[in-house]
Amino acid sequence: MLKIPGYEGGPLVEGGAYLDDPLFWPVHLGTCLRGEDAQRAAFGADWDAAMELYRVLSAEQEWPMFSVPLRSGHTIYVVYRNFDGDRGVDYLIHHPTWPAAETLAVDDGHFMGPGMAWAELLSAARQPSTKGVDDPDARLLLLFPTLGDARIPDDATAALTAALSALTLIEEPADVASMLLENQGQWAPAHWRLADGVCINDGGHSYRNPGNAFALAEGRLLEISNVLNGGEATGHQTSG
């Protein structure tokens, strides 16, 4: 049985087969597609099929899990948490030297995040890997719901549009990309800044805001800042 250290729940199953289904992506991005216009643009005539896929993804007997390895040796895990009455998607990060995975973001009715700034999301998506989810477009869309960044660069729409064009059947991917970047995750877009080498934000629901009582420990915040940027850069170069 698949296990993530410190993560309680399961049974976890490899979710890689879902990545080849063009409908998986609008389903996965569903909480970022707020409003009828966004949902109509993303799902089109496939709404019923998408809802059936969501039911499969949300089945209690199997919890789809996706792994996104980073060059540092850390792995980001995306888990469909399918407890009866407590469904959602958990975004975790772990390194073999850690006793337990840490939570980056939680996408559900009691959301927690953001977990990443745009520069970090793009960096994590483009880090090469021979294991887990290795396609940069798939990594970008898979991790997108962790995003919460009040300062999105002008070229972000092009990157997201390219990923949607490659992996989905969405008729107007540029329009959907713009809607996704406007809404981002369930939280308000946060302002990110570098403080003593640590990339932090001001989000009231974020584990990466040291002002929150539930924030990650200082050492973890620094390590996560580094590895999301490929183990080389020290953070998202903006100020709040």
Contacts in CASP RR format, 6 or more apart in sequence:
PFRMAT RR
TARGET T0000
AUTHOR 0000-0000-0000
METHOD contacts of the structure
MODEL  1
MLKIPGYEGGPLVEGGAYLDDPLFWPVHLGTCLRGEDAQRAAFGADWDAA
MELYRVLSAEQEWPMFSVPLRSGHTIYVVYRNFDGDRGVDYLIHHPTWPA
AETLAVDDGHFMGPGMAWAELLSAARQPSTKGVDDPDARLLLLFPTLGDA
RIPDDATAALTAALSALTLIEEPADVASMLLENQGQWAPAHWRLADGVCI
NDGGHSYRNPGNAFALAEGRLLEISNVLNGGEATGHQTSG
1 11 0 8 1.000
1 12 0 8 1.000
2 11 0 8 1.000
2 12 0 8 1.000
2 13 0 8 1.000
2 14 0 8 1.000
2 65 0 8 1.000
3 12 0 8 1.000
4 12 0 8 1.000
4 65 0 8 1.000
4 77 0 8 1.000
4 79 0 8 1.000
4 92 0 8 1.000
4 94 0 8 1.000
4 101 0 8 1.000
5 94 0 8 1.000
5 98 0 8 1.000
5 99 0 8 1.000
5 100 0 8 1.000
5 101 0 8 1.000
6 99 0 8 1.000
6 100 0 8 1.000
6 101 0 8 1.000
7 77 0 8 1.000
7 79 0 8 1.000
7 90 0 8 1.000
7 92 0 8 1.000
7 100 0 8 1.000
7 101 0 8 1.000
9 63 0 8 1.000
9 81 0 8 1.000
9 83 0 8 1.000
10 63 0 8 1.000
10 82 0 8 1.000
11 61 0 8 1.000
11 62 0 8 1.000
11 63 0 8 1.000
12 63 0 8 1.000
12 65 0 8 1.000
12 79 0 8 1.000
13 62 0 8 1.000
13 63 0 8 1.000
13 64 0 8 1.000
13 65 0 8 1.000
14 64 0 8 1.000
14 65 0 8 1.000
15 64 0 8 1.000
15 65 0 8 1.000
15 66 0 8 1.000
16 64 0 8 1.000
16 66 0 8 1.000
16 132 0 8 1.000
16 133 0 8 1.000
18 24 0 8 1.000
18 57 0 8 1.000
18 64 0 8 1.000
19 66 0 8 1.000
19 133 0 8 1.000
19 135 0 8 1.000
19 138 0 8 1.000
19 142 0 8 1.000
19 167 0 8 1.000
21 53 0 8 1.000
22 167 0 8 1.000
22 168 0 8 1.000
22 169 0 8 1.000
23 46 0 8 1.000
23 49 0 8 1.000
23 50 0 8 1.000
23 53 0 8 1.000
23 168 0 8 1.000
23 169 0 8 1.000
24 53 0 8 1.000
24 57 0 8 1.000
25 141 0 8 1.000
25 164 0 8 1.000
25 167 0 8 1.000
25 168 0 8 1.000
26 33 0 8 1.000
26 42 0 8 1.000
26 43 0 8 1.000
26 50 0 8 1.000
26 168 0 8 1.000
26 170 0 8 1.000
27 50 0 8 1.000
27 53 0 8 1.000
27 54 0 8 1.000
27 57 0 8 1.000
28 89 0 8 1.000
28 141 0 8 1.000
28 142 0 8 1.000
28 145 0 8 1.000
29 42 0 8 1.000
29 141 0 8 1.000
29 144 0 8 1.000
29 145 0 8 1.000
29 180 0 8 1.000
30 39 0 8 1.000
30 42 0 8 1.000
31 107 0 8 1.000
31 111 0 8 1.000
31 145 0 8 1.000
31 185 0 8 1.000
31 186 0 8 1.000
32 144 0 8 1.000
32 145 0 8 1.000
32 180 0 8 1.000
32 183 0 8 1.000
32 184 0 8 1.000
32 185 0 8 1.000
32 186 0 8 1.000
33 39 0 8 1.000
33 42 0 8 1.000
33 176 0 8 1.000
33 179 0 8 1.000
33 180 0 8 1.000
33 183 0 8 1.000
34 183 0 8 1.000
37 179 0 8 1.000
38 176 0 8 1.000
38 179 0 8 1.000
38 180 0 8 1.000
38 183 0 8 1.000
39 47 0 8 1.000
41 170 0 8 1.000
41 171 0 8 1.000
41 172 0 8 1.000
41 175 0 8 1.000
41 176 0 8 1.000
41 179 0 8 1.000
42 170 0 8 1.000
42 176 0 8 1.000
43 50 0 8 1.000
44 171 0 8 1.000
46 169 0 8 1.000
57 64 0 8 1.000
57 80 0 8 1.000
58 80 0 8 1.000
58 82 0 8 1.000
58 87 0 8 1.000
59 82 0 8 1.000
60 82 0 8 1.000
60 83 0 8 1.000
60 84 0 8 1.000
62 82 0 8 1.000
63 79 0 8 1.000
63 80 0 8 1.000
63 81 0 8 1.000
63 82 0 8 1.000
64 79 0 8 1.000
64 80 0 8 1.000
65 77 0 8 1.000
65 78 0 8 1.000
65 79 0 8 1.000
65 80 0 8 1.000
66 77 0 8 1.000
66 78 0 8 1.000
66 79 0 8 1.000
66 132 0 8 1.000
66 133 0 8 1.000
66 142 0 8 1.000
67 75 0 8 1.000
67 76 0 8 1.000
67 77 0 8 1.000
67 78 0 8 1.000
67 131 0 8 1.000
67 132 0 8 1.000
67 133 0 8 1.000
68 75 0 8 1.000
68 76 0 8 1.000
68 77 0 8 1.000
68 78 0 8 1.000
68 124 0 8 1.000
68 129 0 8 1.000
68 132 0 8 1.000
68 133 0 8 1.000
68 139 0 8 1.000
68 142 0 8 1.000
68 143 0 8 1.000
69 75 0 8 1.000
69 76 0 8 1.000
69 127 0 8 1.000
69 129 0 8 1.000
69 131 0 8 1.000
69 132 0 8 1.000
70 76 0 8 1.000
70 124 0 8 1.000
70 127 0 8 1.000
70 129 0 8 1.000
70 227 0 8 1.000
70 228 0 8 1.000
70 230 0 8 1.000
71 127 0 8 1.000
71 128 0 8 1.000
71 129 0 8 1.000
71 230 0 8 1.000
71 231 0 8 1.000
72 95 0 8 1.000
72 226 0 8 1.000
72 227 0 8 1.000
72 230 0 8 1.000
72 231 0 8 1.000
73 95 0 8 1.000
73 96 0 8 1.000
73 227 0 8 1.000
74 93 0 8 1.000
74 94 0 8 1.000
74 95 0 8 1.000
74 227 0 8 1.000
75 93 0 8 1.000
75 94 0 8 1.000
75 95 0 8 1.000
76 91 0 8 1.000
76 92 0 8 1.000
76 93 0 8 1.000
76 104 0 8 1.000
76 124 0 8 1.000
76 143 0 8 1.000
77 90 0 8 1.000
77 91 0 8 1.000
77 92 0 8 1.000
77 93 0 8 1.000
77 94 0 8 1.000
77 101 0 8 1.000
78 89 0 8 1.000
78 90 0 8 1.000
78 91 0 8 1.000
78 142 0 8 1.000
78 143 0 8 1.000
79 89 0 8 1.000
79 90 0 8 1.000
79 92 0 8 1.000
80 87 0 8 1.000
80 88 0 8 1.000
80 89 0 8 1.000
81 87 0 8 1.000
81 88 0 8 1.000
81 89 0 8 1.000
81 90 0 8 1.000
81 108 0 8 1.000
82 88 0 8 1.000
86 108 0 8 1.000
87 108 0 8 1.000
88 106 0 8 1.000
88 107 0 8 1.000
88 108 0 8 1.000
88 109 0 8 1.000
89 106 0 8 1.000
89 107 0 8 1.000
89 108 0 8 1.000
89 145 0 8 1.000
90 103 0 8 1.000
90 106 0 8 1.000
90 107 0 8 1.000
91 103 0 8 1.000
91 104 0 8 1.000
91 105 0 8 1.000
91 106 0 8 1.000
91 107 0 8 1.000
91 115 0 8 1.000
91 143 0 8 1.000
91 145 0 8 1.000
91 146 0 8 1.000
92 101 0 8 1.000
92 102 0 8 1.000
92 103 0 8 1.000
92 104 0 8 1.000
93 101 0 8 1.000
93 102 0 8 1.000
93 104 0 8 1.000
93 224 0 8 1.000
93 227 0 8 1.000
94 100 0 8 1.000
94 101 0 8 1.000
94 102 0 8 1.000
95 223 0 8 1.000
102 207 0 8 1.000
102 216 0 8 1.000
102 220 0 8 1.000
102 224 0 8 1.000
103 112 0 8 1.000
103 207 0 8 1.000
104 113 0 8 1.000
104 115 0 8 1.000
104 116 0 8 1.000
104 146 0 8 1.000
104 207 0 8 1.000
104 208 0 8 1.000
104 224 0 8 1.000
105 111 0 8 1.000
105 112 0 8 1.000
105 113 0 8 1.000
105 114 0 8 1.000
105 115 0 8 1.000
105 116 0 8 1.000
105 145 0 8 1.000
105 146 0 8 1.000
105 206 0 8 1.000
105 207 0 8 1.000
106 112 0 8 1.000
106 113 0 8 1.000
107 145 0 8 1.000
107 146 0 8 1.000
107 185 0 8 1.000
107 186 0 8 1.000
109 186 0 8 1.000
111 185 0 8 1.000
111 186 0 8 1.000
111 187 0 8 1.000
111 205 0 8 1.000
112 205 0 8 1.000
112 206 0 8 1.000
112 207 0 8 1.000
113 146 0 8 1.000
113 148 0 8 1.000
113 185 0 8 1.000
113 187 0 8 1.000
113 203 0 8 1.000
113 205 0 8 1.000
113 206 0 8 1.000
113 207 0 8 1.000
113 208 0 8 1.000
114 146 0 8 1.000
114 147 0 8 1.000
114 148 0 8 1.000
114 149 0 8 1.000
114 184 0 8 1.000
114 185 0 8 1.000
114 187 0 8 1.000
114 189 0 8 1.000
114 190 0 8 1.000
114 201 0 8 1.000
114 203 0 8 1.000
114 206 0 8 1.000
114 208 0 8 1.000
115 146 0 8 1.000
115 147 0 8 1.000
115 148 0 8 1.000
115 206 0 8 1.000
115 207 0 8 1.000
115 208 0 8 1.000
116 124 0 8 1.000
116 143 0 8 1.000
116 146 0 8 1.000
116 147 0 8 1.000
116 148 0 8 1.000
116 149 0 8 1.000
116 228 0 8 1.000
117 147 0 8 1.000
117 148 0 8 1.000
117 149 0 8 1.000
117 190 0 8 1.000
117 192 0 8 1.000
117 199 0 8 1.000
117 201 0 8 1.000
117 235 0 8 1.000
117 236 0 8 1.000
117 238 0 8 1.000
118 147 0 8 1.000
118 148 0 8 1.000
118 149 0 8 1.000
118 151 0 8 1.000
118 152 0 8 1.000
118 153 0 8 1.000
118 156 0 8 1.000
118 236 0 8 1.000
119 229 0 8 1.000
119 235 0 8 1.000
119 236 0 8 1.000
119 237 0 8 1.000
120 199 0 8 1.000
120 225 0 8 1.000
120 228 0 8 1.000
120 229 0 8 1.000
120 235 0 8 1.000
120 236 0 8 1.000
121 140 0 8 1.000
121 143 0 8 1.000
121 144 0 8 1.000
121 146 0 8 1.000
121 147 0 8 1.000
122 140 0 8 1.000
122 156 0 8 1.000
122 159 0 8 1.000
123 228 0 8 1.000
123 229 0 8 1.000
123 230 0 8 1.000
123 233 0 8 1.000
124 139 0 8 1.000
124 143 0 8 1.000
124 228 0 8 1.000
124 230 0 8 1.000
125 136 0 8 1.000
125 137 0 8 1.000
125 139 0 8 1.000
125 140 0 8 1.000
125 143 0 8 1.000
126 136 0 8 1.000
126 139 0 8 1.000
127 230 0 8 1.000
128 134 0 8 1.000
133 139 0 8 1.000
133 142 0 8 1.000
136 163 0 8 1.000
137 162 0 8 1.000
137 163 0 8 1.000
137 166 0 8 1.000
137 167 0 8 1.000
138 163 0 8 1.000
138 167 0 8 1.000
140 159 0 8 1.000
140 160 0 8 1.000
140 163 0 8 1.000
141 163 0 8 1.000
141 164 0 8 1.000
141 167 0 8 1.000
144 160 0 8 1.000
144 180 0 8 1.000
145 185 0 8 1.000
146 185 0 8 1.000
147 184 0 8 1.000
147 185 0 8 1.000
148 184 0 8 1.000
148 185 0 8 1.000
148 187 0 8 1.000
148 189 0 8 1.000
148 190 0 8 1.000
148 201 0 8 1.000
149 184 0 8 1.000
149 189 0 8 1.000
149 190 0 8 1.000
149 192 0 8 1.000
149 236 0 8 1.000
150 189 0 8 1.000
150 190 0 8 1.000
150 191 0 8 1.000
151 191 0 8 1.000
151 192 0 8 1.000
151 238 0 8 1.000
152 181 0 8 1.000
152 189 0 8 1.000
156 181 0 8 1.000
157 174 0 8 1.000
157 177 0 8 1.000
157 178 0 8 1.000
157 181 0 8 1.000
160 177 0 8 1.000
160 180 0 8 1.000
160 181 0 8 1.000
161 173 0 8 1.000
161 174 0 8 1.000
161 177 0 8 1.000
164 170 0 8 1.000
164 173 0 8 1.000
164 176 0 8 1.000
164 177 0 8 1.000
165 173 0 8 1.000
170 176 0 8 1.000
187 203 0 8 1.000
187 204 0 8 1.000
187 205 0 8 1.000
187 206 0 8 1.000
188 203 0 8 1.000
190 201 0 8 1.000
190 202 0 8 1.000
190 203 0 8 1.000
190 206 0 8 1.000
190 209 0 8 1.000
191 201 0 8 1.000
191 202 0 8 1.000
191 238 0 8 1.000
191 239 0 8 1.000
191 240 0 8 1.000
192 199 0 8 1.000
192 200 0 8 1.000
192 201 0 8 1.000
192 236 0 8 1.000
192 238 0 8 1.000
192 240 0 8 1.000
193 199 0 8 1.000
193 200 0 8 1.000
193 201 0 8 1.000
193 236 0 8 1.000
193 238 0 8 1.000
193 239 0 8 1.000
193 240 0 8 1.000
194 200 0 8 1.000
194 234 0 8 1.000
194 235 0 8 1.000
194 236 0 8 1.000
194 237 0 8 1.000
194 238 0 8 1.000
194 239 0 8 1.000
195 210 0 8 1.000
197 222 0 8 1.000
197 225 0 8 1.000
197 234 0 8 1.000
197 235 0 8 1.000
198 210 0 8 1.000
198 218 0 8 1.000
198 221 0 8 1.000
198 222 0 8 1.000
198 225 0 8 1.000
198 235 0 8 1.000
199 208 0 8 1.000
199 221 0 8 1.000
199 225 0 8 1.000
199 228 0 8 1.000
199 229 0 8 1.000
199 234 0 8 1.000
199 235 0 8 1.000
199 236 0 8 1.000
200 208 0 8 1.000
200 209 0 8 1.000
200 210 0 8 1.000
200 221 0 8 1.000
200 225 0 8 1.000
201 208 0 8 1.000
201 209 0 8 1.000
202 209 0 8 1.000
202 240 0 8 1.000
203 209 0 8 1.000
203 212 0 8 1.000
204 212 0 8 1.000
205 212 0 8 1.000
206 212 0 8 1.000
206 215 0 8 1.000
207 214 0 8 1.000
207 215 0 8 1.000
207 216 0 8 1.000
208 215 0 8 1.000
208 216 0 8 1.000
208 221 0 8 1.000
208 224 0 8 1.000
209 215 0 8 1.000
210 218 0 8 1.000
210 221 0 8 1.000
215 221 0 8 1.000
216 224 0 8 1.000
225 234 0 8 1.000
225 235 0 8 1.000
226 232 0 8 1.000
226 233 0 8 1.000
226 234 0 8 1.000
226 235 0 8 1.000
228 235 0 8 1.000
229 235 0 8 1.000
END
